[in-house]
Amino acid sequence: KQEVTQIPAALSVPEGENLVLNCSFTDSAIYNLQWFRQDPGKGLTSLLLIQSSQREQTSGRLNASLDKSSGRSTLYIAASQPGDSATYLCAVRPFWNAGNMLTFGGGTRLMVKP
Amino acid sequence: DVKVTQSSRYLVKRTGEKVFLECVQDMDHENMFWYRQDPGLGLRLIYFSYDVKMKEKGDIPEGYSVSREKKERFSLILESASTNQTSMYLCASSLGDSPLHFGNGTRLTVT
């Protein structure tokens, strides 16, 4: 059974710092990997989706990488801002799954201090 | 922009009540999902539907059922609510392989 782990569970950084969030998964037979952001009491917002054939995706100050063979993905946030404070979740879709069902990690709660 | 609307932000129900959680999406997505989110356990899939009247069990379907009579609407039903079903419930939809779009969630408390 696929297991997804995110380390650290919580992170506090000063504004302006570049930071890396980690996601690892146990079964490398994935179809894609997604990163989401969740603000307190709200639903999830999709940030980046990486297909299994891709190595990375970029959107603005965010860059996500995927190393399928080692079962790892990282989310890089450049020049962090207080508005980046949220919980970040990664999720994988198994290769065999035709229905876009995802397995989620537990999330990293990020606090960016002004 | 895709909109996924969950009918209630907060619900308080009594043990044994039948509870309906409603979710509507406005972008003709074929896939719809119900997740629950609990501290320390993350998001867990309850049920999934890939078409009208079609459903698949997720990881934790026990105590729940679902209904999808129309493409835009996916309902989660708690036949007899119990206190261990107190949770945040999140509905999502997607088109094919596109990213999931989530609603804002329903926080259900069962007393």
Interface residues (C-beta under 8 A of the other chain):
Chain A: Y31 N32 Q34 F36 G41 K42 G43 L44 T45 S46 L49 L89 A91 G99 N100 M101 L102 F104 G105 G106 G107
Chain B: V4 N31 F33 G40 L41 G42 L43 R44 L45 F48 Y50 E56 G58 L90 A92 S94 G96 D97 P99 L100 H101 F102 G103 N104 G105 R107
